[in-house]
Amino acid sequence: MAELIPQYNEDSIRSLDWREHIRLRPGMYIGKLGDGSSVDDGIYVLVKEVVDNCIDEFAMGQGKRVELTVSDGQVTVRDYGRGIPLGKVVDVVSKINTGAKYDSKAFQKSVGLNGVGTKAVNALSKYFKVASFREGRTKVAEFAQGVLTKEYKEADTTENNGTLVVFRPDDTVFKHYHFLHEYLENQVWNYCFLNAGLLIHFNGRNYVSKNGLLDLLTRKTNPDNLRYPIIHLKGTDIEVAMTHTGDYGEDIYSFVNGQHTTQGGTHQAAFREAFVKTVREFYKKDYDASDIRQSICAAISVRVQEPVFESQTKTKLGSQYVFDGGPSMKAFVAEFLGKDLDNFLHKNPAVAEALKKRIEQSERERKELSGIRKLANERAKKANLHNKKLRDCRIHLNEEPPTKGREEYQQKQLESTIFITEGDSASGSITKSRSVETQAVFSLRGKPLNCYGLTKKVVYENEEFNLLQHALNIEEGLEGLRYNNIVIATDADVDGMHIRLLIMTFFLQFFPDLVRGNHIYILQTPLFRVRNKQKTIYCYTDEDRQRAINEIGAKAEITRFKGLGEISPEEFAQFIGDDIRKDPVLLTQDAQIQKLLEYYMGKNTPDRQQFIINNLRIEKDLAEELGIEVEA
């Protein structure tokens, strides 16, 4: 028995250099890897780390233009700041804990403070190039997976001052990766909203904002749905914009030093609390906090010296103070809203009256729901004891990570997923093949109710909706969300598509924040299996099928998967593991949820009938497209 215990001696201790450590534990530096289908996948963190340096230059008054090009999997970023000091170009991108941002005089209230960002990009890139231009001189270096491959001598240049970075993510780390334009564009807009006057030239188009967070909320809301005009307040190191809409939930965007903190943090918590306190004091009435914040759409941005984030990817602020020896974040935000928002409401009585009506409407709706909510929650508690619909996992998004192994645990929290499936066979296959650590399964018993146009009362009256709401833990808002990824997994047929639309309608109608927060996905599963005795290829499109036939040969065995239940658990494990393919459910910047639902899920209007007629594809057309003969 003793021989089976591995030896623990001097040879067991390894010292990794910076590059090896980043490549061995990338999650500690950029969160989850992913393939680009999720907004928090690592390839977007790589882009952000490089652009953050450009934004920090702009914040210091150096360079008002940034050029970003993303094409064929390669990223090019050029700023017109001061440029990296030429003698330190190689060190800055390849020596850990090397950078200017430890000097608070050179970079005040910067995002990147730990000297890791560009080193992580370098180590995780198949190709990485950095060039600095300063006062008519230039220095260029090239790397592969963090290893210096070519260092050019300093030379004269006619280029304007600044820095150029070109990189291609390593496809052995980021498998099947692809950049989604919508995610990148949203990133670019956020940079502009938070840095009024900055111009970003992204893939041939200019992006600029003159009014900061006011512009952000203008793009995120439908003017016909606003209860009152957007309130826009600015102070030293803080900016706030807010309004109320007719939608359910809270929609709050928070930022620190130009960084979008998607998981909130101390500043967002301080805003939610201070807004309630200010409103109660203004109206001299003890409104319920949920009624005050129901349907709010807001954005808050703060500037903090040496911010402390709860993870390397900087998605949640942990700083308790604005600066060393300064006010607490809670007191800072409370003082600002208590003065500026109170003054605004006194000076704008029409807005104050509209806000009061919105709060009182939420109060009436909550009281109408209170009776049925109590009964529904009691039923849900009983069901949860023996809930056959939910096969839960061990790690959840809303849990406090342990101190030991914190970074790895946080990465797994980002991977936490719940599959929403229909039918016992599909649920059985996923349940048997899933990762019990990070993947849960919720089984529907059939087609859900079309809830378009219904009130939230139906969420409690419909047992299935109520159980789903409890499984996700979103009854009181997104703060308690248990899974980062909500994946709709239905058959690739007409019924499956219908179920998919009904579930999406449920989320858009009652929990739109889940969609806006990029938590909803559609699972891709293969349509065909093409194989012979030596090889098996799974195909997601007809083009894939044809390529597989050409590769394997005309005698290949071809299986058409009609439903998820036909895929064995052993096969399913390949489709929901590291190589999972999922399409995000995205809302465009100008999408208006109620109009969208009315068109697709409302009454069958002439416009929708014409849309169906124009896009109808009959069996004969499909057969000709696929080269299949059909009988007349």
PyMOL commands that set and color helices and strands:
alter all, ss='L'
color gray80, all
select helices_A, chain A and resi 2-4+10-12+18-24+27-30+42-59+86-94+117-123+181-194+213-220+223-225+266-283+289-293+329-347+349-385+406-415+424-433+457-461+463-472+478-480+494-510+512-516+542-552+564-566+569-575+593-601+606-615+619-626
alter helices_A, ss='H'
color red, helices_A
select strands_A, chain A and resi 65-71+74-79+125-134+137-144+147-151+155-156+162-169+199-202+205-207+231-235+238-244+251-256+259-260+296-302+390-391+417-422+439-444+485-489+520-523+528-531+536-539+557-560+582-584
alter strands_A, ss='S'
color yellow, strands_A
deselect
rebuild
show_as cartoon
